[in-house]
Amino acid sequence: MKQFIVVFVIITLASCKAQNVVTEQFAQDEDIVLIDKDDFSGILEYDNMVVKDSKSLKRFYSQINKTRKPGLPVPIVDFSENMVIIICMGEQKGKLLPVLFKTEESDSEITFALKMVESQENETLSEIISHPFYVFKTPVTHKSVIFNKSMH
């Protein structure tokens, strides 16, 4: 019985270490926070948008919630301090995790990059087709925002 417990603890620690390596390799900026996500957006093609007011955020959620009963709640965001970046991935096969980070910043623009990292979850998820969306909160800026998307 003790051997089983020791083996279980070692396997558990090893799997946690593997997840930490992925997180450290694709570390997201501290000031970019994932505040909502779902596997079904209803949006069939890749799209990204910057939202700087609550009315636009509610409009996005009303589009997402057209086929949901009950609908997803709209996140509460203080738009005087933050803006929202919404990424709709279009059709995806498998389970990928998004990592959004700033790559460049000048006086007039900020460039964000999105990397999709393979999930450590079960192999059977590779057969799932979804249309996920991700909602990130970041400090507000008046600079123009540019996106770079790369898979893996």
C-alpha positions as a Python dict, from the first residue, in 0.01 Angstrom:
ca = {
    (1, 'M'): (0, 0, 0),
    (2, 'K'): (285, 240, 82),
    (3, 'Q'): (444, 172, -256),
    (4, 'F'): (119, 262, -430),
    (5, 'I'): (98, 592, -242),
    (6, 'V'): (461, 679, -321),
    (7, 'V'): (411, 602, -692),
    (8, 'F'): (88, 805, -696),
    (9, 'V'): (258, 1108, -536),
    (10, 'I'): (551, 1091, -781),
    (11, 'I'): (318, 1072, -1082),
    (12, 'T'): (111, 1361, -949),
    (13, 'L'): (417, 1580, -894),
    (14, 'A'): (558, 1493, -1236),
    (15, 'S'): (233, 1586, -1411),
    (16, 'C'): (219, 1919, -1225),
    (17, 'K'): (577, 1992, -1328),
    (18, 'A'): (492, 1933, -1696),
    (19, 'Q'): (205, 2180, -1676),
    (20, 'N'): (430, 2441, -1514),
    (21, 'V'): (680, 2410, -1799),
    (22, 'V'): (407, 2490, -2055),
    (23, 'T'): (288, 2785, -1846),
    (24, 'E'): (639, 2925, -1803),
    (25, 'Q'): (728, 2876, -2170),
    (26, 'F'): (424, 3074, -2286),
    (27, 'A'): (381, 3308, -1990),
    (28, 'Q'): (98, 3556, -2026),
    (29, 'D'): (162, 3917, -1919),
    (30, 'E'): (57, 3993, -1561),
    (31, 'D'): (-174, 4276, -1668),
    (32, 'I'): (-364, 4057, -1918),
    (33, 'V'): (-630, 3851, -1740),
    (34, 'L'): (-861, 3591, -1892),
    (35, 'I'): (-1204, 3681, -1750),
    (36, 'D'): (-1434, 3456, -1956),
    (37, 'K'): (-1425, 3174, -2210),
    (38, 'D'): (-1654, 2920, -2365),
    (39, 'D'): (-1628, 2648, -2628),
    (40, 'F'): (-1921, 2773, -2835),
    (41, 'S'): (-1933, 3126, -2973),
    (42, 'G'): (-2141, 3067, -3284),
    (43, 'I'): (-1877, 3264, -3476),
    (44, 'L'): (-1741, 3043, -3753),
    (45, 'E'): (-1427, 3238, -3854),
    (46, 'Y'): (-1134, 3376, -3654),
    (47, 'D'): (-1202, 3728, -3528),
    (48, 'N'): (-1063, 3960, -3264),
    (49, 'M'): (-1192, 4284, -3124),
    (50, 'V'): (-1103, 4551, -2872),
    (51, 'V'): (-1394, 4664, -2655),
    (52, 'K'): (-1367, 4991, -2464),
    (53, 'D'): (-1727, 5036, -2344),
    (54, 'S'): (-1994, 4828, -2173),
    (55, 'K'): (-2247, 4875, -2455),
    (56, 'S'): (-2016, 4699, -2706),
    (57, 'L'): (-1944, 4421, -2459),
    (58, 'K'): (-2318, 4367, -2403),
    (59, 'R'): (-2371, 4362, -2781),
    (60, 'F'): (-2109, 4085, -2816),
    (61, 'Y'): (-2272, 3879, -2540),
    (62, 'S'): (-2617, 3926, -2691),
    (63, 'Q'): (-2479, 3773, -3012),
    (64, 'I'): (-2320, 3484, -2818),
    (65, 'N'): (-2637, 3428, -2614),
    (66, 'K'): (-2880, 3409, -2909),
    (67, 'T'): (-2894, 3031, -2889),
    (68, 'R'): (-2845, 2988, -2513),
    (69, 'K'): (-3105, 2964, -2243),
    (70, 'P'): (-2998, 3088, -1996),
    (71, 'G'): (-2734, 3304, -2155),
    (72, 'L'): (-2383, 3366, -2028),
    (73, 'P'): (-2357, 3661, -1789),
    (74, 'V'): (-2177, 3971, -1917),
    (75, 'P'): (-1854, 4023, -1718),
    (76, 'I'): (-1840, 4340, -1510),
    (77, 'V'): (-1551, 4558, -1624),
    (78, 'D'): (-1446, 4906, -1511),
    (79, 'F'): (-1387, 5063, -1854),
    (80, 'S'): (-1230, 5374, -1700),
    (81, 'E'): (-930, 5156, -1607),
    (82, 'N'): (-954, 4853, -1838),
    (83, 'M'): (-1040, 4748, -2189),
    (84, 'V'): (-1146, 4405, -2311),
    (85, 'I'): (-990, 4199, -2588),
    (86, 'I'): (-1218, 3933, -2735),
    (87, 'I'): (-1076, 3655, -2948),
    (88, 'C'): (-1310, 3422, -3137),
    (89, 'M'): (-1112, 3128, -3269),
    (90, 'G'): (-1350, 3000, -3537),
    (91, 'E'): (-1358, 2624, -3587),
    (92, 'Q'): (-1106, 2440, -3370),
    (93, 'K'): (-1032, 2069, -3344),
    (94, 'G'): (-902, 1951, -3010),
    (95, 'K'): (-842, 2152, -2698),
    (96, 'L'): (-595, 2440, -2724),
    (97, 'L'): (-522, 2694, -2453),
    (98, 'P'): (-482, 3063, -2544),
    (99, 'V'): (-193, 3276, -2424),
    (100, 'L'): (-220, 3648, -2505),
    (101, 'F'): (80, 3876, -2451),
    (102, 'K'): (229, 4206, -2569),
    (103, 'T'): (513, 4171, -2817),
    (104, 'E'): (585, 4535, -2898),
    (105, 'E'): (479, 4876, -2775),
    (106, 'S'): (555, 5213, -2931),
    (107, 'D'): (419, 5563, -2877),
    (108, 'S'): (129, 5500, -3115),
    (109, 'E'): (56, 5124, -3111),
    (110, 'I'): (65, 4802, -2912),
    (111, 'T'): (112, 4464, -3075),
    (112, 'F'): (-43, 4161, -2906),
    (113, 'A'): (37, 3803, -3000),
    (114, 'L'): (-185, 3504, -2942),
    (115, 'K'): (-32, 3161, -2907),
    (116, 'M'): (-240, 2849, -2882),
    (117, 'V'): (-77, 2584, -2668),
    (118, 'E'): (-172, 2216, -2668),
    (119, 'S'): (-378, 2117, -2367),
    (120, 'Q'): (-250, 1849, -2133),
    (121, 'E'): (-601, 1699, -2119),
    (122, 'N'): (-724, 1362, -2240),
    (123, 'E'): (-633, 1245, -2594),
    (124, 'T'): (-1001, 1194, -2686),
    (125, 'L'): (-1047, 1573, -2685),
    (126, 'S'): (-854, 1593, -3013),
    (127, 'E'): (-1171, 1479, -3191),
    (128, 'I'): (-1392, 1758, -3052),
    (129, 'I'): (-1484, 2043, -3287),
    (130, 'S'): (-1564, 2372, -3116),
    (131, 'H'): (-1591, 2745, -3189),
    (132, 'P'): (-1437, 2891, -2871),
    (133, 'F'): (-1407, 3250, -2760),
    (134, 'Y'): (-1185, 3411, -2497),
    (135, 'V'): (-1234, 3742, -2319),
    (136, 'F'): (-925, 3912, -2175),
    (137, 'K'): (-908, 4223, -1957),
    (138, 'T'): (-607, 4456, -1983),
    (139, 'P'): (-535, 4819, -1884),
    (140, 'V'): (-697, 5073, -2114),
    (141, 'T'): (-484, 5242, -2378),
    (142, 'H'): (-551, 5495, -2651),
    (143, 'K'): (-288, 5343, -2878),
    (144, 'S'): (-393, 5140, -3179),
    (145, 'V'): (-396, 4766, -3116),
    (146, 'I'): (-248, 4514, -3360),
    (147, 'F'): (-288, 4134, -3334),
    (148, 'N'): (-56, 3857, -3442),
    (149, 'K'): (-196, 3506, -3427),
    (150, 'S'): (18, 3197, -3438),
    (151, 'M'): (-76, 2841, -3363),
    (152, 'H'): (161, 2654, -3128),
}
